[in-house]
């Protein structure tokens, strides 16, 4: 298994190596040592490679991941897994702002807490946060699922489109056009599936509340101007 | 002699003119502001207010038909492994598939390719047709991230991080539901028929320090191959240019308030931002202060219409220009051929700006399949190429008259201004004087 030490190897050599992996290669598992908060670690992966990052990372770790499995054995800075297309990203610690921003697919698991704007403008990604999330999370969320085992901050799901939100704890406040919704069997089934994928045990889907869009702001209406 | 009271004609207010009165009545009737496309319609100081001095005894001209005047430009020489080489310094500005029809995007790509220049995607992602018909394609990285994916990022020739645009610095956008066809909806991951809001701020960065890291990420994803542009609306051009350079941009795109939009509030278009003419010199000054003029290239857009405008923008220090509205006109927008239909829409050719409603008779700003059929992308692409050729020839004519063997050799010293406003903004002397109004600071 190749080990790339960022204390001695330039970042661009790491990312270039991860981009050039051929399908069928024997080296599909990489380890990154000494990330020391580096930005843009393991970005733009476009194949089924696994990367273990031993330490905390800065901005945009695993950005635009498409098929890779990236595990950060530490915490992640802003924009982790931004615009992920597919694959899995696991953060063993906490994640800063904008985790999973604009993600289109794949699974992002944050085992600690996530800061504000988690899942902002999400477009199909599934995000499971073991802890709490900050304010304005899932802002303008278009599709995908955001699962929060802890509490959510202010203005959850503001200006939400079709993303589905599940919160087990409390929600400080809901954003414009975001409402509590009925938890139907298909939602319980999806939630159970996501919890299993994220390695969550001893938590039942029935403990969550579902939130979604009221769809009142989908087409501009002057009578709704105060909601914007 | 009896006194006769002479006739006094009715006097309308200059402040409350007919248009203003109509707008007040419209607002009172509808309860909503006016949304429209295009850029500012008010008269602002512009390139028309500048003149070239031409050659004289102290400098000699080049022979118009025999001596070469180069028009090429290379963009992205600072960091990118693969900078862009263009034959002419006139590029096609970012306009989205969604706001524009598929045939319109194809026509822009065809015309640009024939002319050896680049075209640009918009807020909606990259289509296969657009990529296929554009030899050099710039991929916009916008706050909405509609259609954004790493595959398209890698098949682009350059990446343009859009911070703002001249028609609405600080504003987002809205593509109304009537233009959301199945294909547009699919590209944007949203249900058909609903309004699609485009955020005014990027979702995962704020400020120049974050932008520097965002640019690093984009370079890492694309293995440092692609030039990275940063596009800003004309608001604080000195500082925005300096900060874009600090953040690592290869190219700065500066869009003045004459630059068009697909749909924005009229009050925004007419009252926010600065004229293109006022933006160029502060931006060039920032580049010069940082020792980066000609190392980080400057593309200027917003109201470029002719080769004279191109030459003036370059003389003021730009490396290239971008055209949007003019390119749409060249392929058929607002053509009098459709006057009867413009009349039915309550407007007239030359004034049609309800691009957001999707009813464009010319088949350009629409997703209606029947209207789209009216635009032949091959013929329209040829018209654009013809127009670009004329602009280039015009710019060369002026440059030769000023004794320059490359458009980039034009300089402020070749210019004078007709008005004090233009002289102050462009930092060139008022015609017939040595006076530079306002020179000294921005």
Interface residues (C-beta under 8 A of the other chain):
Chain A: X11 X12 X15 X16 X19 X39 X40 X43 X44 X46 X58 X59 X60 X63 X64 X66 X78 X79 X82 X83 X85 X97 X98 X101 X102 X104 X117 X120 X121 X123 X124 X139 X140 X142 X143 X159 X161 X162 X218 X219 X220 X222
Chain B: X30 X31 X32 X144 X145 X148 X149 X150 X151 X153 X174 X176 X177 X188 X189 X190 X191 X193 X194 X195 X197 X199 X203 X204 X205 X210 X213 X214 X216 X217 X219 X220 X221 X222 X223 X224
